[in-house]
Amino acid sequence: MSIGNSPDDNSPQDERPYEEDDRPSIGRVLQQARIAAGLTVDDVSNATRVRIAIVHAIEQDDFTPCGGDVYARGHLKTLARAVHLDPVPLLEQYDAEHGGRPAPTPAAPMFEAERIRPERRGPNWTAAMVAAIVAVIGFVGFTLVNGDDGEGTRTQVAEGSTPTTSKPAKTKPTPTPTDPKPDPSDSAIAAAPQDKVTVQVTAPDGRSWISAKDHNGRLLFDGFLEQGDSKTFQDKERIDLVLGDAGGLQLYVNGKKIEDDFQQGDVERLTYTKGDPEVG
């Protein structure tokens, strides 16, 4: 018996079937296609009406903000078409990684709309007019009922003793106005360069997405700020910002704190220039 290699040993060792684990992730494929198309996350959000935070989360393979498999598949199909990809392979990969295609669900809105501020209602003039009429009628009735006693009342006052005068009420002296304390941010404003616009964005309460561009439209930053993180942007003319969750961020423009009433979940697009903080 001769000792040698069996036929199986002659097969090439580097030839092996394609494994699904070798495929890039769904979010990675979408992100690379977006960059290749020359688009930012803001551009894709404007074109698809998918919120900026959701686009960024999907590119990081986080489908939790989508609200379920049905909505995640809808977002994938829309985003793939926006960056010129065939959505079918991505949907098949998503189904394979998340337990197959979901069962049909009741009709529901596929995309989360921007927050709609409640419309202010004007005053109820009808109710105010009715209240005024009732007050007039009551006053007239009271005058008619007590009209007969008017003369007797006047006689009693004329014949009675002189009414005692009451002592004037003591008034408290008006406090002398003191000079207002200077705003702590005044020194920061003085330290900020006068010939540039400086914007600092801080995430004190939690994770939040932001995007910043200079006056030429060049992208300065596009990503998440973790809790406690801070980014500072400077330009000779202006800074354009997009805030994914404006209520969770703190802004300082040219050294002065911005006190706008942003709410949690608000998406805000802001522009700041040199001088005192004013939204452009």
RABEL-V204895 format. One record per run of one state. SS is the DSSP state (2 for helix, 1 for strand, 0 for the rest). FROM is the first residue (numbers start at 0). LEN is the number of residues. Records with the same first field share a line. If there is no record, write none. Layout:
SS->FROM-LEN ; FROM-LEN
//
This chain:
0->0-6 ; 10-9 ; 22-3 ; 36-4 ; 48-3 ; 59-4 ; 66-2 ; 82-4 ; 97-27 ; 145-4 ; 159-26 ; 191-5 ; 202-5 ; 213-5 ; 225-4 ; 235-2 ; 243-2 ; 248-1 ; 253-2 ; 257-10 ; 273-5 ; 279-1
2->6-4 ; 19-3 ; 25-11 ; 40-8 ; 51-8 ; 63-3 ; 68-14 ; 86-11 ; 124-21 ; 149-10 ; 185-6 ; 245-3
1->196-6 ; 207-6 ; 218-7 ; 229-6 ; 237-6 ; 249-4 ; 255-2 ; 267-6 ; 278-1
//
